[in-house]
Amino acid sequence: MDSQARVTRAPVYGLVDMNSFYCSCEQAFRPDLQGKAIAVASNNDGNVVSRNAAAKALGVPMGEPVFRLRPLIEAGKLTLFSSNYESYADYSARAMAAVASLVPRATEYSIDECFVTLTGMTNLTVLGMAIRARVLRWTQIPCCVGIGPTLTLAKFCNHLAKQHTFFQGVCNWLDMDEAQRCAWLASQPVQEVWGIGSRIAAKLATMGIDTALQLRDADPRQLRAVFGVVVERTARELAGWPCLQLDDVDPPRQQLVRSRSFGRPVTRIEDLQAAIAHHVASAAEALRRQSSVAGMLAVDIRTNPFRETAPQYHGYDCLGLPAPTADTLVLTQTAMALLRRVYRRGFIFKKAGILISGIEPGGMPRQRDWLSPGDAPERLALLDTMDRINARWGRGTIQVAAAELGEACRMRRDQLSPCYTTRWDALPIAR
């Protein structure tokens, strides 16, 4: 019986990955950019964080400082956009909804990737094509689909689908015979395998392991002895033995860090307060999204260490919370108190951030403290309403007043595109 027609009872996973996601989002409402080179810059328009195939063909490397690309931009060969995180988040939500409408379970891995469960489904390659078509129809974002019996092989197949037009955007490991599988594994350097970074790849090379095929065929016991269980699991997954589950892909965070460099000099405490309040709101929302609470908060501010002629200062302080919480208002109040303790006049600050730790599941039974009773149901309902409004109308629609105290902390985004899908005043008008 054809492998496409029979029902697969063994675990089968897929990875759906949007192609050049940020660039594709910018192009969705700009048909005039079809086939042209596009790049997206990082915070404060500093470095390239995304570029499409046409930009890669021009030789634009990832991480390239934007100022070095001015000749290409001025010559009209490259279109540069500032990061439009509000739009990208909305496109991501729409794409994930499109994928989830066709599979039993979808687990978001990053803003432009999600793993899906395909166990028990038929005609998997056809299904992969249907996923691509629906994502494109709902969002105008192209994507590729990798399918395999393990999460690592699904990720590997997605890489092949992006790299080779032969697959037409869908690479299904189950369609291949053993000779084809070995050939594709042998064609890819070991660093292309999910979870194998440059340092591990360099160490594997000293053991004579340079390709994905050589990693698959390596002695698992030797890999465990040298690298621990993670690399051993990767090798076993390449061999088709499931060692990871979808719940392992995005476990609850044990620590949250939010920080950002300023696009202009910052000296006033009001500007630092605005930045810290923004970071707290982002981290608190992430806590609530994973149904967690935190017991410790730290604030970090620092000057620019590369300005050697300027006075240097690094302020850091932390505080344990009386009761673990995910309340934006409580966390912001604590952060403001810490900031006042570490702030010093006379310094030009380059960066501010927060760290939240002591994270645990919300709703755990604990000793009640009448002085700090924890989050009241009314406050939780308020925070849930705030999250829903910000999700619907864009992050920052409702925020604490401290986040509006300063202007200098706002990101430099000179090439920001309109938020076509999230703001009424940015809707495109046909002429």
Secondary structure, 3 states (H helix, E strand, C coil): CCCCCCCCCCCCEEEEEECCHHHHHHHHCCHHHCCCCEEEECHHHCEEEEECHHHHHCCCCCCCEHHHHHHHHHCCCCEEECCCHHHHHHHHHHHHHHHHCCCCEEEEEECCEEEEECCCCCCHHHHHHHHHHHHHHHHCCCEEEEEECCHHHHHHHHHHHHHCHHHCCEEEHHHCCHHHHHHHHHHCEHHHCCCCCHHHHHHHHCCCCCEHHHHHCCCHHHHHHHHCHHHHHHHHHHCCCCCCCHHHHCCCCCCEEEEEEEEEEECCHHHHHHHHHHHHHHHHHHHHHCCEEEEEEEEEEEECCCCCCCCCCEEEEEEEEEEEECCHHHHHHHHHHHHHHHCCCCCCEEEEEEEEECCEECCCCCCCCCCCCCCCHHHHHHHHHHHHHHHHHCCCCCCCHHHHCCCCCCCCCCCCCCCCCCCHHHCCCCC
